[in-house]
Amino acid sequence: MAVIDGSTPFNADSIDNDVVGIAATIGAHDSGMHNHQKGQLLFAASGCMTISLQGAKSILPPTRAAWIPAGVNHYAKMSNVVAYRSLYFDSTLCHSLPDKVTIFTINPLLRELIERMAFWPWDKPKQEQTNTLALFIEEIQSAQQVPMTLPFPQDRRLHKWLAGIIDESVLPPPLKDVASQVGASEKTISRIFNREAGMPYQSWRQQWRLFIAIKLLSEGASVADIASQLAFSSDSAFIAFFRQHTGATPGKYLEPNN
């Protein structure tokens, strides 16, 4: 069985096969923090997932997949209906796959391979997996990696404030408002972001703004609605911002090969 729903008991580590795939259509869902003995590839054929891991957050629209090595703590969250695909790989195969969390661009061939493998029965004979698996590994090794992971500061003074930003997927306020809400000076907040996120607060805010835009696009929101929700002065200002950061317009971003 490979097709499951939110109530289906599932433990990939308990299934003795080189590749274990699952496919599900899931509404609002939070997996909770966990890890696996197997390496995992996560992909949303439609909709959008948010993945939290190692003090950072990644967004997965249908043009991206995430590789999560064995033993890495993570959780996946969906706030809308997602066509969820997950592949788990035995440790004997992981030497051919990345040794760190990696976000990939998904081309049409890799998308079809993930779809096929996600629906494999869990008792599929290993010898019947060989050719597809070899092509999958070849495609993963040549897939374009993209910087879609945003670090989150761990300083305790920001915990409550960050929780509200993350849980509600809202646009963070300007620095002066953060300082007021947190009860620390702008200089202190800036120092925390530079030290723990590796970038100034304004750069971090813009990256999170981009994440929200990608999430909303993946859920079918219009350019006008996103521009308004994320406080852009106009639709064209949002389009210019999006193209500057992704290399594509919002209308083209979710197409294959972007």
N, C-alpha and C positions, 0 to 999 in steps of 0.2 A: 504494500500500500504506500502511495506517495501523496495522495490528495488528502488533506486533513482540514479540520476547522479548529476554532479556538478552544474547544473542549476535548480534543483528541489527546490522550496521553502520548508523550513523545520524549525519548531520550536517545539522541544520536549515538552517544558513547556505548549504549547497550546493544547496538546493532553491528554484527560482525560482517562488514563488507567494506571494500575499498572506498566506494562512493555511496553515500546515502543522500537522497534528494527528497525535498518536500515542496509541495505547492499548496497554497491556501489563499482564499480571499478573506481578508481580515478587516474589520472596522476599527474603531478606537481600541488600541491595545498597547500595553506596556509590558515588555517581557521581564522586567526586573533585572538587576545586575546578576550576571552569571558568567561562567566560562565553560569550555568544552575540552576534552582530551583530543578531539579531532580539530583540524583546521576547518574554517568555515568561510564560504563565499555567500554574501547577502546581495539580493537584487530585487527591485520592485519592477515588475513588468508594466504596471500602471500605478498611479498614485505616488506617494513620497514617504520615505522613512527618515527618521532622525536617529542617529546612533551616537551614544555616549560611551566613551572609553578613555581610560588613562588621563583623566583631567581635561579631555577635549571633546568636541562634538563635531559630527560630520552629517551632511545631508545627502540623501541618495534619491535623486530623481530617476526616471526610467532610463536615462542615458548613462548612468553610473552604477558600479558595483563596488562592494567593499570586501577585501580579503582580511580575515581576522585569524592570525595564527593560534594554534592550540595554547590554552592556558591564559589568554588575555581576557581580563574582565571587561564586560560590555553589556549594554542593554539597547534594545531597539524599541522605538516608540512610533506608533502610527496614530494620527488624529482623524484620519478619514479612511475611506475604503482603499485598501492596497492589495494588488495582486502580488502576493509575497512568494519569493522563491529563495530557497536556501540549499546549499550543497555542502556536505561534510566529507572531509577527506582523511583517510587513515594516515597515521604518522609516517608510514612507509612511502607515501607519495609527497609529503610536504617538503622534502628536500628540493623538489623541482619548482616549488612555489615560494612566494616572498617570505622572508623571515620577520617582517614587521607589518603592522597595519598599513594597508595600501588601498587607495581609491583609484579605480580604473575607469576609462572611457569604454563603453560597450559598443562595439561595431555590430552590424547585422548578423554576421556569422557567429560571433560569440554569444549574442542574444539567443540565437536558435539553439546553440549547444547547451546553454543553461536551461532553456525551456525543455529540451529533450531529457536532460539528465535529472531535472527536478521531478519528472514524472516516472522515472525508472522505479519498478517495484523493488522493495528493500531486499528481496532475496535474488535479485538479478545475478546470474552467474558472472564471476569476475572475468572469465574469458570473453564474455559478450560485451564487456565494458571497454576493452582494450583500445580499439580504434578510435572511438569517440573521445575517450579520455586523453589519448595522445594528442589529438587535434585540439582539445580544450586547453591542455597545458601549453601547447605551442602558441595558441592565441593569447593566453594570459601573459606569457613571457614577452610577447611583442606588443601588448596593449599599452596605450598611452596612460601614464600615471598623471593624476591631476591633484593640485593642492586644495583639497576640499575639507580639510580638518582645521578647526578653530580652537586654540587652547583657551581654557577658562581659568582665571586666577583662583587660587585656593585660599587666599587670605581670609581668615574667619570674619573680618569686618564686612566682607562683601557677600557672605553666604546667603543671607536672607534676601538681599536685593537681587542677586543673580538668580536665585530660585524663581522669583517672580518673572524675570525676563525670560528664562528658559521655558518655564511651564506654560506661559501664555503666548510665547512666540511673538512678542511685541518689540517695537523699535525702542532701543535704549535711549534715554533722554540725553541732552547735552551734558558735558562734564560738570558744569556748575550745579545742575540739578542732582546729579549722582552724589556729589559732595554733600549737598544739603540732605538728601535722603539717608545717606550712610552715616553722616555725622563725622566726616573727616574732610581735610582740606583738599582742594583741587590738586595741589602739589603731591599730597600723599597718594591720592587715587592714581595720578599719572605714574608715580614711581612704582606702584603695585603692578599696573598693567605692563609697563616696560620690563619689569623684572620677571613676572610670572606668565605673561602672555607673549612676551617677546616683541611687543609693538605698542605704540602710543594708543591711548584710549580711543581717539577719533578713528584710527585705522581699524581697530577692533570693532568699533560701532558700525563702520561701513561694511565690514565683512559679515557681521551678523545681519545687517540690513539686506545684504545680498542673499544670505541663506533663507531669510523669510520670503524674499521675492521668488526664489526658486521653488520653495515649498508651495507658495500660493499658485504659481504657474502650473505646477504639477497637479494641483487640485482643481484646475480649470478656471481660475480667476482671470478676469480681463486685465489688460494693461492699465486701463483707466482706474479700475478698482485698486490695483496694487499701488499705482502712483499715489492715489489718495491716501490709502492706509499707511504708506511708508513716508508720508509727508514730503513728497517731491513737489516742486513748484508747478510741474506740468507733466503730461504724458511723455513729451519729447525729452524732458530732463531725465526721467526714469529710463527711457530707452538708451540714452547716451551713457548713463551710469552703468547700465547692465552690459552694454557692448564693451565699455572700457574694461570691465572686470572679467568678462567671459569670452570676449572675442566674437560674440554672436548677439543678434537682436533677440528680445524675448520670444518673438514669433518663430524664430529658427532654432532656439536653444534645445528644445526637446526632440528635434528631428534627429534620426540616426547620424552618427559620425560628427556631431557637434560637441 
